[in-house]
Amino acid sequence: GSERIKVSGVTGCHLEEAKKINLSLTTLGRVIDLLADRKPGRSAVLPVRESLLTWLLAESLGGNSKTIMLATASPHPQSFEETQNTLRYAARAKCIVNEATVNEVLNIRLVDELKDEVADLRQLLKEQAVGRELQLSCLADKLLSREKTITDLQAILGETAVEWQERETRLLRGHTQEREQLLLRCEEFQNKAQAGEG
């Protein structure tokens, strides 16, 4: 606890040291009061830079660290006032609620986020690849169907062309035979006409 200079009677460099100790303990008391009165989820401006002690204990007071505070009390009647202040001090310290946060380096978190993003993108690519394979399969089926239709049409056209050729051949034969018959009749008619004149 704090040192009562009148009781201890220190002088010189010990006096300066006692003053600095008392100043640090006073600042620590103010920080503990502010932390004890702080509402959960709200931040408070703490005077931790006002003394080396509070600056060293900044993470231990309401931060991520588990802190044990040991309050020593004296049964001597002369130390009653200091004992009372120490117990009041400890009671206020018990009211502090630590708000722990995960200690992680920003770069590590960024790397983890990027890894997750890469995994998501790989999954998306796999899904798109499966979708493309399905589309290609459907297109291949359609292509085979169209090729079969074209083959059937070509076969039908081939058959039709043969039929037309055969029909044309029959017509030509028929016309040739009819022409020959007409020519024979003409000759016969001319022969009869010449025989009648003679």
C-alpha positions in Angstrom: 0.0 0.0 0.0 0.9 3.6 0.1 3.5 4.8 2.5 2.7 7.5 5.1 5.8 9.7 5.0 5.1 11.2 8.4 5.0 7.8 10.0 8.0 6.3 8.2 10.1 9.5 8.5 12.0 8.8 5.3 14.2 11.5 3.8 16.4 12.1 0.8 16.2 9.7 -2.1 13.9 7.4 -0.2 11.5 10.3 0.2 11.4 10.8 -3.6 10.9 7.1 -4.2 8.0 7.1 -1.7 6.4 10.1 -3.5 6.6 8.2 -6.8 5.2 5.0 -5.3 2.3 7.0 -3.8 1.6 8.8 -7.1 1.6 5.5 -9.0 -0.8 3.9 -6.4 -3.1 6.9 -6.6 -3.2 6.6 -10.4 -3.8 2.9 -10.1 -6.7 3.6 -7.8 -8.2 6.1 -10.3 -7.8 3.5 -13.1 -9.5 0.8 -11.0 -12.4 3.1 -10.1 -12.9 3.9 -13.8 -12.8 0.2 -14.8 -15.2 -0.8 -11.9 -17.7 1.9 -13.0 -17.4 1.0 -16.7 -20.5 -0.5 -18.3 -20.0 -3.7 -20.3 -19.3 -3.2 -24.0 -18.3 0.4 -23.5 -14.7 1.7 -23.5 -13.4 4.2 -21.0 -10.5 6.6 -21.3 -8.0 5.4 -18.7 -5.1 7.5 -17.4 -2.7 4.6 -17.7 0.2 6.7 -19.1 0.3 8.9 -16.0 2.5 6.5 -14.2 4.8 3.6 -15.1 3.0 1.2 -12.9 -0.4 1.7 -14.6 1.3 1.7 -18.0 2.8 -1.7 -17.3 -0.5 -3.1 -15.9 -2.6 -1.7 -18.8 -3.3 -5.1 -20.4 -3.8 -6.7 -17.0 -6.5 -4.3 -15.9 -9.7 -5.0 -17.8 -7.8 -6.5 -20.8 -7.0 -10.0 -22.0 -4.9 -11.1 -19.0 -6.0 -12.9 -15.9 -4.8 -10.7 -13.0 -4.5 -11.7 -9.3 -4.3 -8.8 -6.9 -3.1 -9.6 -3.4 -4.2 -7.3 -0.6 -2.2 -7.4 2.6 -3.6 -6.2 5.8 -1.9 -5.5 9.1 -3.6 -6.3 12.5 -1.7 -3.5 14.2 -4.0 -0.6 15.4 -1.6 1.9 14.0 -2.1 0.5 10.4 -5.9 0.5 10.7 -6.4 3.3 8.2 -4.1 1.8 5.6 -5.7 -1.6 6.1 -9.2 0.0 5.6 -8.0 1.7 2.4 -6.4 -1.5 1.1 -9.6 -3.5 1.6 -11.7 -0.8 -0.1 -9.1 -0.8 -2.9 -9.4 -4.6 -3.3 -13.2 -4.5 -3.2 -13.2 -2.0 -6.1 -10.7 -4.2 -8.0 -13.1 -7.2 -7.7 -15.8 -5.2 -9.6 -13.6 -5.0 -12.8 -14.9 -7.1 -15.6 -12.3 -8.3 -18.2 -13.3 -7.9 -21.8 -11.1 -10.4 -23.5 -10.4 -10.3 -27.3 -8.5 -12.8 -29.4 -4.8 -12.0 -29.7 -4.0 -12.5 -33.3 -1.6 -10.8 -35.8 -3.4 -8.9 -38.5 -1.3 -10.6 -41.2 -2.2 -14.1 -39.9 -5.9 -13.2 -40.0 -5.5 -11.8 -43.5 -3.8 -15.0 -44.6 -6.6 -17.0 -43.1 -9.3 -14.9 -44.9 -7.4 -15.2 -48.2 -7.1 -19.0 -47.7 -10.9 -19.2 -47.1 -11.5 -17.1 -50.2 -9.3 -19.3 -52.3 -11.1 -22.4 -51.1 -14.5 -20.7 -52.0 -13.2 -19.8 -55.4 -11.9 -23.4 -56.0 -15.3 -24.8 -55.0 -17.0 -22.3 -57.4 -14.7 -23.4 -60.2 -15.5 -27.0 -59.5 -19.2 -26.3 -59.6 -18.9 -24.3 -62.8 -16.8 -27.1 -64.4 -19.5 -29.6 -63.5 -22.1 -27.3 -65.0 -20.0 -26.9 -68.2 -19.5 -30.7 -68.5 -23.3 -31.0 -68.3 -23.8 -28.3 -70.9 -21.2 -30.0 -73.2 -22.9 -33.3 -72.7 -26.2 -31.8 -73.7 -24.7 -30.1 -76.7 -23.0 -33.3 -77.8 -26.3 -35.1 -77.6 -28.0 -32.4 -79.7 -25.1 -32.6 -82.2 -25.5 -36.3 -82.5 -29.3 -35.9 -83.0 -28.8 -33.3 -85.7 -26.1 -35.5 -87.5 -28.6 -38.4 -87.5 -31.3 -36.1 -88.9 -28.9 -34.9 -91.7 -27.9 -38.5 -92.5 -31.6 -39.6 -92.7 -32.4 -36.6 -95.0 -29.4 -37.4 -97.2 -30.6 -41.0 -97.5 -34.1 -39.8 -98.4 -32.7 -37.3 -100.9 -30.5 -40.1 -102.4 -33.5 -42.4 -102.8 -35.5 -39.5 -104.3 -32.7 -38.7 -106.8 -32.6 -42.4 -107.9 -36.4 -42.5 -108.3 -36.3 -39.3 -110.4 -33.5 -40.7 -112.5 -35.4 -43.9 -113.1 -38.5 -41.9 -114.0 -36.6 -39.7 -116.4 -35.0 -42.7 -118.0 -38.5 -44.3 -118.5 -39.9 -41.1 -120.0 -36.9 -40.8 -122.4 -37.4 -44.4 -123.5 -41.1 -43.8 -124.0 -40.5 -40.6 -126.0 -37.8 -42.4 -128.1 -40.1 -45.3 -128.9 -43.0 -43.0 -129.8 -40.7 -40.9 -132.1 -39.5 -44.0 -133.8 -43.1 -45.2 -134.4 -44.1 -41.7 -135.8 -41.1 -41.8 -138.1 -42.1 -45.2 -139.3 -45.7 -44.1 -140.0 -44.4 -41.0 -141.9 -42.2 -43.2 -144.1 -45.1 -45.6 -144.7 -47.4 -42.6 -145.6 -44.8 -41.2 -147.9 -44.3 -44.6 -149.6 -48.1 -45.0 -150.1 -48.2 -41.5 -151.5 -45.4 -42.2 -154.0 -47.0 -45.5 -155.0 -50.3 -43.8 -155.7 -48.7 -41.2 -158.0 -46.8 -43.9 -160.0 
